Amino acid sequence: MYDDVPLVVPEINAEDALKHNGIISNPNCTTIVTLVAINAIAKLSKITGIYASSYQATSGAGAAGPVEMYDQSEAILKARAEGGEGNSYGASIDPKVFQYQIAYNLIPQIGGFGENLYSSEEMKLQNEGRKILHLPELKVSCTCVRVPVERSHAISTCVITEDRLELDAVRKAISEAPGAKLYDEPDDKKYPMPLLTSNQDIVYVGRIRRDLVNENGINLWCCGDQVRKGAATNAVQIAELLIEK
């Protein structure tokens, strides 16, 4: 967040990478996935606010995250087969990576809570989003949840714009956006999911619909591999951008 350190997603603010003083920062994984999905909307109309809930895979906590999830799941299934009772069927669960059991569970906390009761992970989408999108007044209300998924973060997002946008225009813009793939065919049950988006570099976007509370709101659902586009690939793309320029 230092003023003299560019925070870069090449598909969005490539020009910022050239204003560095020796250091360029890679954004948070959830920020990258979300902003790649909604950048096309920002080009149609200024974004004034975002409501978001993230569903973040266990690998976002490091290589030990999925191991803990699978170990807990195995222990619970074994205890269940042996006739155990309770939520964990009597299995011995000793969380180390996460605050609580993650197998068959959700944890609505990633990072520590601040004075405003939002976690550090939740505030990144607003603070980093303002810098990357060049929208210093952007307001974001976010809830980050750890889910028992191995890979790929998913984000439910309501984007509020200055102008009322038509859904066809939004879909067209997203379909043409670099780094994004429109995957939105609800009649055929086609929508982004972690299993579809893991081990590749594109952010899938679907479930696009008008918000029923705010007439200038657009709801969407996006998924992207937080290990690749949310981290490693984005860093490589920044390096490639510097070489190219």
Secondary structure, DSSP 4 states (H G I P E B T S, - for coil): --TTS-B--HHHHGGGGGG-SS--BPPPHHHHHHHHHHHHHHHHS-EEEEEEEEEE-GGGG-THHHHHHHHHHHHHHHHHHTT--STTTT-----SSSSS--TT--B---S-B-TTS-BHHHHHHHHHHHHHHT-TT-EEEEEEEE-S-SS-EEEEEEEEESSPPPHHHHHHHHHTSTTEEE--BGGGTB---HHHHTTSSPEEEEEEEE-SS-TTEEEEEEEE-TTIIIIIHHHHHHHHHHHH-
